[in-house]
Amino acid sequence: MGVTLAQALGTYTHGGAVAHGDDNVRGSLTPGKLADFTRLGADPFATELSLLPDIPVRGTTIATTVVAESEAP
């Protein structure tokens, strides 16, 4: 039995916050929560599954602060 891409991404994001015990303040882009997110170089929903590991990370924001940024090669 497999999972959908949406389920996998949800488990990685919201599920991680739940496991850490702070899903009340992070884990989803919701008004009032901290803006933790990663900016990707491609849309994972428009990418062939076998190529998902090759999607570059363009930036990471934690609690509204940009902590890492990368430009296209």
C-alpha positions in Angstrom: 0.0 0.0 0.0 1.4 3.4 -1.0 0.8 7.0 -0.1 0.1 9.9 -2.4 2.6 12.7 -2.8 0.2 15.0 -0.9 0.1 12.5 2.0 3.9 12.2 2.0 4.5 15.9 2.0 1.9 16.4 4.8 3.5 13.7 6.9 6.9 15.4 6.4 5.6 18.9 7.3 2.7 18.7 9.6 3.5 15.3 10.9 7.0 16.5 11.9 5.5 19.3 13.9 3.0 16.9 15.6 5.9 14.5 16.5 7.8 17.4 18.0 4.8 18.6 19.9 4.5 22.0 18.5 1.9 21.7 15.8 -0.1 24.4 17.5 2.6 27.0 16.3 4.1 25.4 13.2 3.7 22.6 10.6 1.2 24.4 8.3 0.9 27.8 6.7 -1.9 29.0 8.9 -2.6 32.5 10.2 -1.0 32.9 13.6 1.6 30.1 13.1 5.3 30.6 12.5 6.2 30.8 8.9 8.5 27.8 8.5 8.8 26.7 4.9 11.2 25.6 2.2 11.3 27.1 -1.2 11.8 24.5 -3.9 13.2 24.9 -7.4 10.3 23.0 -9.0 6.8 22.1 -8.2 6.8 18.5 -6.7 3.3 18.0 -8.0 4.4 18.7 -11.6 7.6 16.6 -11.3 7.9 12.9 -12.2 8.1 10.9 -9.0 11.5 9.4 -9.8 12.9 13.0 -10.1 11.7 14.3 -6.8 15.0 13.8 -5.0 16.6 16.0 -7.7 14.5 19.1 -7.0 16.8 21.7 -5.7 16.2 23.6 -2.5 16.2 27.4 -3.2 15.7 28.6 0.4 14.5 27.9 3.9 12.6 30.2 6.2 12.2 29.4 9.9 9.9 31.6 12.1 9.8 34.3 9.4 13.6 34.5 9.2 15.4 33.4 6.0 18.1 31.0 7.2 19.4 29.7 3.8 19.1 30.9 0.3 20.4 29.5 -3.0 20.1 30.6 -6.6 19.7 28.4 -9.6 23.0 26.9 -10.8 
